[in-house]
């Protein structure tokens, strides 16, 4: 018998929660940088030059993937709640994962 933790929908749920927590941790840093843009232009310029590093670009790609995963996961939850086609849930999980990775790949190819 399969446990619920071996089900694709369970892992989609976990990814949605983890991506939400990661975005929650990112937002204060993002707001800090936005505040730098308003008050300290020289510090902002220094920070923006730091973001050109390859490791930062890779981390930004991960952030875009998490953002896309969170968005598509939320749309998946809305579809489960409001649509009647429950036998397609595994396909929806695969589609949301594919869209998230595609968004990250597009960002990565344009970021370089």
PAFI-322743 format. One record per residue (C-alpha): residue number from 1; x, y, z; residue in one letter. Coordinates in steps of 0.25 Angstrom, whole numbers. Layout:
BEGIN
{NUM,{X,Y,Z},A}
...
end
This chain:
BEGIN
{1,{0,0,0},X}
{2,{5,14,-4},X}
{3,{7,24,7},X}
{4,{2,38,5},X}
{5,{17,43,5},X}
{6,{20,35,-8},X}
{7,{9,42,-15},X}
{8,{12,53,-25},X}
{9,{1,62,-19},X}
{10,{8,61,-6},X}
{11,{22,66,-11},X}
{12,{15,77,-19},X}
{13,{9,81,-5},X}
{14,{23,81,1},X}
{15,{29,89,-10},X}
{16,{18,99,-9},X}
{17,{20,101,6},X}
{18,{36,101,4},X}
{19,{35,111,-7},X}
{20,{26,120,1},X}
{21,{35,120,13},X}
{22,{47,123,4},X}
{23,{40,135,-2},X}
{24,{36,139,12},X}
{25,{51,139,16},X}
{26,{55,147,3},X}
{27,{45,158,4},X}
{28,{51,166,16},X}
{29,{65,166,8},X}
{30,{57,171,-5},X}
{31,{50,182,3},X}
{32,{64,186,9},X}
{33,{70,187,-5},X}
{34,{58,195,-10},X}
{35,{60,205,2},X}
{36,{74,206,-2},X}
{37,{69,211,-16},X}
{38,{62,222,-9},X}
{39,{72,227,2},X}
{40,{86,222,-2},X}
{41,{89,222,-16},X}
{42,{104,219,-15},X}
{43,{101,206,-6},X}
{44,{91,202,-16},X}
{45,{101,203,-27},X}
{46,{111,194,-19},X}
{47,{100,184,-16},X}
{48,{96,184,-31},X}
{49,{110,181,-35},X}
{50,{111,170,-26},X}
{51,{99,163,-32},X}
{52,{107,161,-45},X}
{53,{114,150,-39},X}
{54,{111,136,-45},X}
{55,{107,130,-32},X}
{56,{97,141,-29},X}
{57,{92,139,-43},X}
{58,{90,124,-40},X}
{59,{83,127,-27},X}
{60,{74,137,-34},X}
{61,{70,126,-44},X}
{62,{67,117,-32},X}
{63,{58,129,-27},X}
{64,{51,130,-40},X}
{65,{48,115,-40},X}
{66,{43,115,-26},X}
{67,{34,127,-29},X}
{68,{29,120,-41},X}
{69,{27,107,-33},X}
{70,{19,115,-23},X}
{71,{10,122,-33},X}
{72,{7,110,-41},X}
{73,{5,102,-28},X}
{74,{-5,112,-24},X}
{75,{-12,111,-37},X}
{76,{-12,96,-36},X}
{77,{-19,97,-22},X}
{78,{-29,106,-28},X}
{79,{-32,96,-39},X}
{80,{-33,85,-29},X}
{81,{-43,93,-21},X}
{82,{-52,99,-32},X}
{83,{-51,89,-44},X}
{84,{-57,75,-45},X}
{85,{-46,67,-52},X}
{86,{-39,61,-40},X}
{87,{-33,49,-48},X}
{88,{-24,59,-55},X}
{89,{-16,63,-42},X}
{90,{-3,56,-45},X}
{91,{-3,62,-59},X}
{92,{-5,76,-53},X}
{93,{6,73,-43},X}
{94,{15,70,-55},X}
{95,{11,82,-63},X}
{96,{13,92,-51},X}
{97,{27,86,-49},X}
{98,{30,87,-64},X}
{99,{25,102,-64},X}
{100,{34,105,-52},X}
{101,{46,99,-58},X}
{102,{44,106,-72},X}
{103,{42,119,-65},X}
{104,{55,117,-58},X}
{105,{62,113,-70},X}
{106,{57,125,-78},X}
{107,{62,134,-67},X}
{108,{76,127,-66},X}
{109,{78,128,-81},X}
{110,{74,143,-81},X}
{111,{82,146,-68},X}
{112,{96,143,-74},X}
end
